């Protein structure tokens, strides 16, 4: 099967410019290496591909000198470095390369944004562009299936998610094994390699608690009590989990109306399959109690993928008042405010009165199984 073309591929290719660095971030196994190889294959000039997990690569780049890099990159038009976060002082090294070697272009990928950003961010100010690669979006998958197959595959997306190897596999047992392997072997590897994070058991237990509270407002104090750790440690761990693209936070939307909730937060997973692997539940939808939150997680994540892939710059929130009027998803950007209520069934509720009064110009829509595809592209 031909690799599914990523929406970001052409956007990234446009930004591969002389003496500039393109940084591609994303969770492990979302397809960064495949994307980089496709970019290299399509590039007209001479290329070099290095892997930051390879000792030879570390040796080649170890000596941070203009003479070394000029010798290494003689005649090279495009340098691509996969897993760049493993290379010591990568930011300073990339800065030296693009500042001193005329015409060279650089692409670097990393599976942990905080790691690679910390190491590359400051030296590369003004010299780099960032892209974030997620698991497949439905728009990317759509080119491989017709409308009927998309409908038939919806249950699989809600249960097994959209990691590339999961999407291309037809075997449910293999999908399950693959997701368990990711959670067991890859998911926390970046975080646990950082100094100061020693307790992988607590990190996994925190993820399980978040998985069971999917789409609910989360109390850091309560999580801390359940895990026997401080509120600050809980916040630190959640921040790290968001920076390796496992989970993300929706804050509460408010323009400071007194009755609006402002400080709460809800946590969601970038991928349904990862969430279900963490709680060990791959049961069919017909016997599950959490179909509503799986549907909510899927749709919000797809909206975030579309925003990311099209570089729209929107901000995402939920909305609630203290008297329990609420809306699942608020999107703000380009001068517009959109509100979405997400329903697995065919209910079609009106916008809450308090929201209509406070935001009369907002666009309010209900997303359900009949109309959801038009909200994914």
Secondary structure as GFF3:
##gff-version 3
##sequence-region A 1 377
A	DSSP	alpha_helix	8	14	.	.	.	ID=ss1
A	DSSP	beta_strand	21	25	.	.	.	ID=ss2
A	DSSP	alpha_helix	32	42	.	.	.	ID=ss3
A	DSSP	beta_strand	47	51	.	.	.	ID=ss4
A	DSSP	alpha_helix	55	62	.	.	.	ID=ss5
A	DSSP	alpha_helix	66	72	.	.	.	ID=ss6
A	DSSP	beta_strand	78	82	.	.	.	ID=ss7
A	DSSP	three_ten_helix	84	86	.	.	.	ID=ss8
A	DSSP	alpha_helix	90	100	.	.	.	ID=ss9
A	DSSP	beta_strand	105	110	.	.	.	ID=ss10
A	DSSP	alpha_helix	113	120	.	.	.	ID=ss11
A	DSSP	beta_strand	128	132	.	.	.	ID=ss12
A	DSSP	alpha_helix	138	142	.	.	.	ID=ss13
A	DSSP	alpha_helix	147	152	.	.	.	ID=ss14
A	DSSP	alpha_helix	154	160	.	.	.	ID=ss15
A	DSSP	alpha_helix	164	168	.	.	.	ID=ss16
A	DSSP	alpha_helix	172	181	.	.	.	ID=ss17
A	DSSP	pi_helix	182	186	.	.	.	ID=ss18
A	DSSP	alpha_helix	189	192	.	.	.	ID=ss19
A	DSSP	alpha_helix	200	212	.	.	.	ID=ss20
A	DSSP	alpha_helix	220	227	.	.	.	ID=ss21
A	DSSP	alpha_helix	231	243	.	.	.	ID=ss22
A	DSSP	beta_strand	247	252	.	.	.	ID=ss23
A	DSSP	beta_strand	265	269	.	.	.	ID=ss24
A	DSSP	alpha_helix	272	279	.	.	.	ID=ss25
A	DSSP	three_ten_helix	285	287	.	.	.	ID=ss26
A	DSSP	alpha_helix	291	309	.	.	.	ID=ss27
A	DSSP	beta_strand	315	320	.	.	.	ID=ss28
A	DSSP	beta_strand	326	333	.	.	.	ID=ss29
A	DSSP	beta_strand	336	342	.	.	.	ID=ss30
A	DSSP	alpha_helix	353	358	.	.	.	ID=ss31
A	DSSP	beta_strand	363	367	.	.	.	ID=ss32
A	DSSP	three_ten_helix	372	375	.	.	.	ID=ss33
###
